[in-house]
Amino acid sequence: MADIRPYRPSDRDAIYEICLGTGRSGKDATGWLENDDVLPDIYALPYVDLAPETAFVVDVAGRARGYILGVADTAAFVDRLRSEWLPGFEAKYPLTGEDSPTQRFVRDGRRPERMLIPELDEYPAHLHIDLLPDLQGQGLGRMLVRTLTTELRSRGVPGLWLEYGADNVGAGAFYRRLGFAPLPSSATGTRVGLRIDTVD
């Protein structure tokens, strides 16, 4: 039986495992990059450390097996990343000048301003969502999105956005079903937004 509940600090290791287990466009990224920590250190752990109040997990038998990690105010989150998270990240992941997959992610991780999209006034929140493969296709992703949007709406947030990998066709179809639409600033159509102040 799967339940959706708020994140707890004891879930942190499981959040890491889920991020790594789905980090290659929904597939297992273990061993893909030079350091397995890179993806969780960019796309998961800063969220649960700096914005745990808008993190929710799918709990199966007491263990997190999926998550949605959101922030209500992307601009404020970027400021906190810059001051609180980035010093440790930069020390852990030096730039080498190589054009490797690892270094491309490291450059992204060191540039949180990439999240300051032109549409931020209308879509100030953003999210990351991942489910381990055995839980996909059961409606849990939709429930996670609904849980987060309900929380964000209660905070007066008008909209949220996310970006997915261009090769993750399943993710694109999932977000379209939920009402997300490509944002004007997205050349590839993979940066999508959802107005939540008008959603039931």
MARBA-23770 format. One record per residue: x, y, z of N, C-alpha, C in turn; residue in three letters. Coordinates in steps of 0.1 Angstrom, whole numbers. Example, Ala and Ser with C-alpha at 12.3 -4.5 7.8 and 13.67 -1.06 7.14 Angstrom:
BEGIN
[[132, -57, 78], [123, -45, 78], [132, -33, 78], "ALA"]
[[128, -22, 71], [137, -11, 71], [129, 0, 79], "SER"]
//
This chain:
BEGIN
[[8, -12, 0], [0, 0, 0], [9, 12, 0], "MET"]
[[7, 21, -10], [15, 33, -11], [7, 45, -5], "ALA"]
[[13, 53, 3], [7, 65, 9], [16, 77, 5], "ASP"]
[[10, 89, 4], [17, 101, 1], [17, 109, 15], "ILE"]
[[29, 113, 19], [30, 120, 31], [41, 131, 30], "ARG"]
[[42, 140, 40], [53, 150, 39], [66, 143, 41], "PRO"]
[[76, 149, 36], [90, 145, 38], [94, 146, 52], "TYR"]
[[102, 136, 56], [108, 136, 70], [124, 135, 68], "ARG"]
[[132, 141, 77], [146, 140, 76], [151, 126, 74], "PRO"]
[[144, 117, 80], [149, 103, 79], [147, 97, 65], "SER"]
[[141, 104, 56], [139, 100, 42], [151, 104, 34], "ASP"]
[[160, 112, 39], [171, 118, 30], [178, 108, 22], "ARG"]
[[182, 97, 28], [190, 87, 21], [181, 80, 9], "ASP"]
[[169, 78, 12], [160, 73, 2], [158, 83, -9], "ALA"]
[[157, 96, -6], [156, 106, -17], [168, 105, -26], "ILE"]
[[180, 104, -20], [192, 102, -28], [191, 90, -38], "TYR"]
[[186, 79, -32], [185, 66, -40], [175, 68, -51], "GLU"]
[[164, 74, -49], [154, 76, -59], [159, 85, -70], "ILE"]
[[165, 96, -66], [171, 105, -76], [181, 98, -85], "CYS"]
[[190, 90, -79], [200, 83, -87], [193, 72, -95], "LEU"]
[[183, 65, -89], [177, 54, -96], [168, 58, -108], "GLY"]
[[165, 71, -109], [157, 76, -120], [164, 87, -128], "THR"]
[[177, 90, -125], [183, 102, -130], [187, 103, -144], "GLY"]
[[186, 92, -151], [189, 92, -166], [177, 92, -174], "ARG"]
[[170, 103, -174], [157, 104, -181], [147, 93, -177], "SER"]
[[146, 91, -164], [137, 81, -158], [143, 67, -156], "GLY"]
[[156, 65, -161], [163, 52, -159], [174, 54, -149], "LYS"]
[[179, 42, -144], [189, 42, -134], [202, 49, -139], "ASP"]
[[207, 59, -131], [219, 66, -135], [231, 61, -127], "ALA"]
[[230, 50, -119], [241, 45, -112], [253, 42, -121], "THR"]
[[264, 48, -118], [276, 45, -126], [277, 53, -139], "GLY"]
[[267, 61, -142], [267, 68, -155], [277, 80, -154], "TRP"]
[[278, 87, -143], [287, 99, -142], [299, 94, -133], "LEU"]
[[309, 103, -133], [321, 99, -125], [318, 98, -110], "GLU"]
[[308, 105, -106], [304, 105, -91], [289, 104, -91], "ASN"]
[[284, 93, -84], [270, 91, -83], [263, 102, -75], "ASP"]
[[270, 110, -68], [264, 121, -59], [260, 133, -67], "ASP"]
[[265, 134, -80], [263, 147, -87], [248, 150, -89], "VAL"]
[[240, 140, -94], [226, 143, -97], [218, 146, -84], "LEU"]
[[219, 138, -73], [212, 141, -61], [217, 155, -55], "PRO"]
[[229, 158, -57], [234, 171, -51], [229, 183, -59], "ASP"]
[[224, 181, -71], [218, 192, -78], [203, 192, -77], "ILE"]
[[197, 180, -79], [183, 180, -82], [174, 175, -70], "TYR"]
[[180, 170, -60], [172, 165, -49], [176, 170, -35], "ALA"]
[[188, 168, -31], [192, 171, -17], [191, 186, -13], "LEU"]
[[194, 195, -22], [192, 209, -18], [178, 212, -15], "PRO"]
[[168, 205, -22], [154, 208, -20], [150, 203, -6], "TYR"]
[[154, 191, -2], [149, 186, 11], [157, 193, 22], "VAL"]
[[169, 198, 20], [176, 205, 30], [171, 219, 32], "ASP"]
[[168, 226, 21], [165, 240, 21], [150, 243, 21], "LEU"]
[[142, 234, 15], [127, 236, 14], [119, 223, 17], "ALA"]
[[122, 218, 29], [115, 205, 33], [100, 206, 34], "PRO"]
[[95, 218, 36], [81, 220, 38], [73, 219, 26], "GLU"]
[[79, 218, 14], [72, 216, 2], [77, 203, -5], "THR"]
[[81, 194, 3], [86, 181, -2], [76, 170, 3], "ALA"]
[[72, 161, -6], [63, 150, -3], [69, 137, -9], "PHE"]
[[66, 126, -2], [71, 113, -7], [60, 103, -8], "VAL"]
[[62, 93, -17], [54, 81, -17], [60, 71, -8], "VAL"]
[[53, 67, 3], [57, 58, 13], [52, 44, 10], "ASP"]
[[61, 35, 9], [57, 21, 8], [64, 13, 20], "VAL"]
[[56, 8, 29], [61, 0, 40], [71, 8, 48], "ALA"]
[[69, 21, 50], [77, 30, 58], [90, 35, 51], "GLY"]
[[91, 33, 38], [103, 38, 31], [98, 46, 19], "ARG"]
[[104, 58, 17], [101, 66, 5], [106, 59, -8], "ALA"]
[[97, 59, -17], [100, 52, -30], [97, 61, -42], "ARG"]
[[93, 73, -39], [90, 83, -49], [89, 97, -42], "GLY"]
[[90, 108, -50], [90, 121, -43], [85, 131, -53], "TYR"]
[[81, 142, -47], [79, 155, -55], [86, 165, -46], "ILE"]
[[95, 173, -51], [103, 183, -44], [100, 196, -51], "LEU"]
[[94, 205, -43], [91, 218, -49], [96, 230, -41], "GLY"]
[[96, 241, -47], [99, 254, -39], [88, 264, -43], "VAL"]
[[83, 271, -34], [72, 281, -37], [78, 293, -44], "ALA"]
[[90, 297, -41], [96, 309, -46], [110, 306, -52], "ASP"]
[[110, 304, -65], [123, 300, -71], [134, 310, -69], "THR"]
[[131, 323, -70], [141, 333, -68], [147, 333, -55], "ALA"]
[[139, 331, -44], [144, 330, -31], [152, 318, -29], "ALA"]
[[148, 307, -35], [155, 294, -34], [169, 296, -41], "PHE"]
[[170, 303, -52], [182, 305, -59], [192, 313, -50], "VAL"]
[[187, 323, -43], [195, 330, -33], [201, 321, -23], "ASP"]
[[192, 313, -17], [197, 303, -7], [207, 293, -12], "ARG"]
[[204, 288, -24], [214, 279, -30], [228, 286, -31], "LEU"]
[[227, 298, -36], [240, 306, -38], [247, 308, -25], "ARG"]
[[240, 311, -14], [247, 314, -2], [249, 302, 7], "SER"]
[[240, 292, 7], [241, 281, 17], [245, 268, 11], "GLU"]
[[242, 265, -2], [245, 252, -8], [258, 252, -16], "TRP"]
[[259, 263, -24], [269, 263, -35], [284, 263, -29], "LEU"]
[[287, 269, -18], [301, 268, -14], [305, 253, -12], "PRO"]
[[297, 245, -6], [301, 231, -5], [301, 223, -18], "GLY"]
[[291, 227, -26], [290, 220, -40], [303, 224, -48], "PHE"]
[[307, 236, -48], [318, 240, -56], [331, 234, -51], "GLU"]
[[332, 232, -37], [344, 226, -32], [344, 211, -36], "ALA"]
[[333, 205, -36], [332, 190, -39], [334, 187, -54], "LYS"]
[[329, 197, -63], [330, 194, -77], [337, 206, -84], "TYR"]
[[350, 205, -85], [358, 216, -92], [355, 215, -107], "PRO"]
[[356, 226, -113], [356, 227, -128], [369, 222, -134], "LEU"]
[[369, 214, -143], [381, 208, -150], [383, 214, -164], "THR"]
[[373, 220, -170], [374, 224, -183], [370, 213, -193], "GLY"]
[[368, 201, -189], [364, 190, -198], [350, 192, -203], "GLU"]
[[347, 187, -214], [333, 186, -219], [328, 172, -218], "ASP"]
[[327, 168, -205], [321, 155, -202], [307, 156, -196], "SER"]
[[299, 145, -197], [286, 146, -191], [287, 151, -176], "PRO"]
[[296, 146, -168], [297, 150, -154], [300, 165, -153], "THR"]
[[309, 170, -161], [312, 184, -160], [301, 193, -165], "GLN"]
[[293, 188, -175], [281, 196, -179], [271, 197, -168], "ARG"]
[[269, 186, -160], [260, 187, -148], [266, 196, -138], "PHE"]
[[279, 195, -135], [286, 203, -125], [284, 218, -129], "VAL"]
[[286, 222, -142], [284, 236, -146], [270, 240, -143], "ARG"]
[[260, 232, -146], [246, 235, -142], [244, 237, -127], "ASP"]
[[250, 228, -120], [248, 229, -105], [255, 241, -99], "GLY"]
[[265, 246, -106], [272, 258, -101], [265, 271, -106], "ARG"]
[[255, 270, -113], [248, 281, -119], [233, 281, -116], "ARG"]
[[229, 283, -103], [215, 282, -100], [207, 293, -107], "PRO"]
[[213, 303, -112], [205, 314, -119], [199, 309, -131], "GLU"]
[[202, 297, -136], [196, 291, -147], [181, 289, -145], "ARG"]
[[177, 289, -132], [163, 287, -128], [155, 300, -128], "MET"]
[[161, 311, -131], [154, 324, -131], [149, 326, -145], "LEU"]
[[138, 319, -148], [132, 319, -162], [125, 332, -164], "ILE"]
[[123, 336, -176], [115, 349, -179], [101, 349, -174], "PRO"]
[[95, 337, -172], [81, 337, -168], [79, 336, -153], "GLU"]
[[90, 339, -145], [89, 336, -131], [78, 344, -124], "LEU"]
[[74, 355, -128], [63, 362, -121], [50, 354, -121], "ASP"]
[[47, 348, -133], [35, 340, -134], [37, 326, -128], "GLU"]
[[49, 321, -129], [52, 307, -125], [64, 307, -115], "TYR"]
[[62, 313, -103], [73, 314, -93], [78, 301, -87], "PRO"]
[[70, 291, -87], [74, 278, -81], [79, 269, -91], "ALA"]
[[87, 259, -87], [91, 249, -96], [93, 236, -89], "HIS"]
[[94, 225, -96], [94, 211, -89], [103, 201, -97], "LEU"]
[[106, 191, -89], [112, 179, -95], [103, 167, -89], "HIS"]
[[101, 157, -98], [93, 146, -94], [99, 133, -99], "ILE"]
[[100, 123, -91], [106, 110, -95], [99, 99, -88], "ASP"]
[[96, 88, -95], [91, 76, -89], [99, 64, -94], "LEU"]
[[103, 55, -85], [110, 43, -89], [101, 35, -99], "LEU"]
[[107, 28, -108], [99, 22, -119], [88, 13, -115], "PRO"]
[[89, 6, -104], [78, -3, -100], [66, 4, -95], "ASP"]
[[67, 17, -93], [55, 25, -88], [49, 34, -99], "LEU"]
[[56, 34, -111], [51, 42, -122], [38, 36, -128], "GLN"]
[[30, 44, -134], [18, 40, -141], [6, 36, -131], "GLY"]
[[7, 40, -119], [-4, 37, -109], [-11, 50, -104], "GLN"]
[[-9, 61, -111], [-16, 73, -107], [-9, 81, -95], "GLY"]
[[2, 76, -91], [9, 82, -79], [16, 95, -83], "LEU"]
[[20, 96, -96], [26, 109, -100], [16, 120, -100], "GLY"]
[[4, 117, -105], [-7, 126, -105], [-11, 130, -91], "ARG"]
[[-11, 121, -82], [-14, 124, -68], [-3, 133, -62], "MET"]
[[9, 130, -65], [20, 139, -60], [19, 153, -64], "LEU"]
[[16, 155, -77], [14, 168, -83], [3, 175, -76], "VAL"]
[[-8, 168, -74], [-20, 174, -68], [-17, 178, -54], "ARG"]
[[-9, 170, -47], [-5, 173, -33], [3, 186, -32], "THR"]
[[13, 187, -41], [21, 199, -41], [13, 211, -45], "LEU"]
[[5, 210, -56], [-2, 222, -60], [-12, 226, -50], "THR"]
[[-18, 217, -42], [-27, 221, -31], [-19, 229, -21], "THR"]
[[-7, 224, -17], [1, 232, -8], [5, 245, -13], "GLU"]
[[9, 246, -25], [14, 259, -31], [2, 269, -32], "LEU"]
[[-10, 264, -36], [-21, 272, -37], [-25, 278, -23], "ARG"]
[[-23, 270, -13], [-26, 275, 1], [-16, 286, 5], "SER"]
[[-5, 287, -2], [5, 297, 1], [4, 309, -9], "ARG"]
[[-6, 309, -17], [-9, 320, -27], [0, 320, -39], "GLY"]
[[5, 308, -42], [14, 307, -54], [5, 305, -67], "VAL"]
[[7, 314, -77], [-1, 313, -89], [2, 302, -99], "PRO"]
[[15, 298, -100], [18, 288, -110], [32, 282, -107], "GLY"]
[[35, 271, -114], [47, 264, -112], [52, 259, -126], "LEU"]
[[65, 257, -126], [71, 252, -139], [81, 241, -136], "TRP"]
[[85, 234, -146], [95, 224, -145], [102, 222, -159], "LEU"]
[[113, 215, -159], [119, 212, -172], [123, 197, -172], "GLU"]
[[121, 190, -183], [124, 176, -184], [133, 174, -196], "TYR"]
[[140, 163, -196], [149, 159, -206], [142, 157, -219], "GLY"]
[[147, 162, -230], [141, 161, -243], [139, 146, -247], "ALA"]
[[147, 137, -242], [146, 123, -246], [136, 116, -237], "ASP"]
[[130, 123, -227], [121, 116, -218], [107, 118, -223], "ASN"]
[[103, 110, -233], [90, 112, -240], [79, 109, -231], "VAL"]
[[80, 99, -222], [70, 96, -213], [67, 107, -203], "GLY"]
[[77, 114, -199], [75, 126, -190], [67, 136, -197], "ALA"]
[[71, 139, -209], [63, 149, -217], [49, 146, -218], "GLY"]
[[45, 134, -221], [31, 130, -222], [24, 131, -208], "ALA"]
[[31, 127, -198], [25, 128, -184], [22, 143, -181], "PHE"]
[[31, 152, -183], [29, 166, -180], [17, 172, -188], "TYR"]
[[17, 168, -201], [6, 173, -209], [-8, 169, -204], "ARG"]
[[-8, 156, -199], [-21, 151, -194], [-25, 159, -181], "ARG"]
[[-16, 164, -174], [-19, 172, -162], [-21, 186, -164], "LEU"]
[[-20, 191, -177], [-23, 204, -180], [-11, 214, -182], "GLY"]
[[1, 208, -180], [13, 217, -182], [14, 220, -197], "PHE"]
[[18, 232, -200], [20, 236, -214], [34, 243, -216], "ALA"]
[[40, 241, -228], [53, 247, -230], [53, 262, -227], "PRO"]
[[64, 267, -221], [65, 281, -219], [72, 288, -231], "LEU"]
[[69, 301, -233], [75, 308, -244], [90, 308, -245], "PRO"]
[[96, 307, -233], [111, 308, -232], [118, 295, -236], "SER"]
[[110, 284, -238], [115, 271, -241], [116, 268, -256], "SER"]
[[128, 268, -261], [130, 265, -275], [126, 251, -279], "ALA"]
[[128, 242, -269], [125, 228, -272], [111, 223, -268], "THR"]
[[104, 232, -260], [91, 228, -255], [92, 219, -243], "GLY"]
[[103, 217, -237], [105, 209, -226], [105, 216, -212], "THR"]
[[104, 229, -213], [101, 237, -201], [87, 241, -201], "ARG"]
[[79, 235, -191], [65, 236, -191], [60, 243, -178], "VAL"]
[[48, 249, -179], [42, 256, -168], [28, 252, -166], "GLY"]
[[23, 254, -153], [10, 251, -150], [5, 262, -141], "LEU"]
[[-6, 268, -144], [-13, 278, -135], [-21, 270, -125], "ARG"]
[[-18, 273, -113], [-25, 265, -102], [-35, 274, -95], "ILE"]
[[-36, 287, -98], [-46, 295, -91], [-59, 294, -98], "ASP"]
[[-59, 286, -110], [-72, 284, -117], [-76, 270, -118], "THR"]
[[-68, 261, -111], [-70, 246, -112], [-79, 242, -101], "VAL"]
[[-89, 233, -103], [-97, 228, -92], [-89, 219, -83], "ASP"]
//
